[in-house]
Amino acid sequence: MNTLKDVDPEIYAAIHDEVKRQRTHIELIASENYCSNAVMQAQGSIMTNKYAEGYPDKRWYAGCGEIDIAEKLAVQRAKDIFGAEHVNVQPHSGSSSNMAVLFSSLSPGNKILSMDLSHGGHLTHGFKKNFSGQLYEKITYGVSEKTGYIDYDKVRKLAKESMPHMIIAGASAYPRELDFAEFKKIADEVGALLLADVAHIAGLIVAGLHQDPVPLADFVTTSTHKTLRGPRGGIIMCKSKYATKIDQQIFPGIQGGPLMHVIAAKAVAFKEAKTQEFKDAQVQTLKNTNKLCSELQSKDYTIVSGGTDNHLFLIDLSNKNISGTEAQVTLEKAGIILNRNMIPFDKRTANDPSGIRMGTPSVTTRGMKEPEMLKIADWIDLALKAHEDDSKLKTIKSEIVAFCATYPLYKDLTDFDD
């Protein structure tokens, strides 16, 4: 990257330092992962130069022959790994995927039944400051205060009372398997459309490790990073009867030209998702999450719902005399990256909640397994106990830097080697 270094040394320095940060920290943010070198090469390619409004063989600009090849490959590969009838690979994000689905099927003021944000839902599922909460009437379901699991009987009761136009099944901080079949039954009972947002669990679904909503739901949306290990972006899957409405809602509805370099990178990621290596990594992700979760539980950390079925879990820090925000800051000082998070029935605020969320996709991608989860759990515990002692946190960080060096990240990025 010598050209960048010469043209814009400030941006080069920021990228250099970010490479160093990713290499030297333990990444436990559940919604992040490391995409492959091939994905990054596609995303950083010359395809960024091309405008391609429209769809393959129906573009508004000339010169889209090679662009069409890339998009057709992305669409077909997504269909192959998910078994979807129709796929639109143009959404810029999971959020814009949800926006297109809602716009295609609902009118302002229609009702949506979705998971409460404070119980693990997502902003685009009806949060009051999000477009979804401003345009539609939201009714929320949550988890049982006793078990931490979704109470499907209550979801059914809410659906029959409110008669929503759409039910959204999906979450950003729910550690248990989603019962899409039960959501489908409830939706059918009240005549509602079903949207499954699988942004977090898409990789697990592809690997056959989580119940699959694609045959059941009217619409399925996902981001393409997280467990899917692709570039940052989104896709929409739907039944064939909705294809025209979805495609028109993406373009010209809410987007102009698609990001063809990102679509090329999505195609690469979908190809990688068919490999045994990818499926093995998803299996290991579940093993790692369970091991890290159980080890922290053995150290007297309160796990929301008592455990995990997927790639993430939540810790309630109420018994540890530290808030989620303080824990996030403390752990970053020690070289561990995760995020503060509200827990169900949290008595604290969203900006300073009682919990933290963590997941293992990134550390799994680096090659870590169950023994390494034991070490990470020890460091988390030591750091949180030493949250007022910066010297101890500095010592832990030096240990983590040395540890991370044994799991090299992006070895091909020699331009940034110190």
Order of alpha helices (4+ residues) and beta strands (2+ residues): alpha-alpha-beta-alpha-beta-beta-alpha-beta-alpha-beta-alpha-beta-alpha-beta-alpha-beta-alpha-beta-beta-alpha-alpha-alpha-beta-beta-alpha-beta-beta-beta-alpha-alpha-alpha
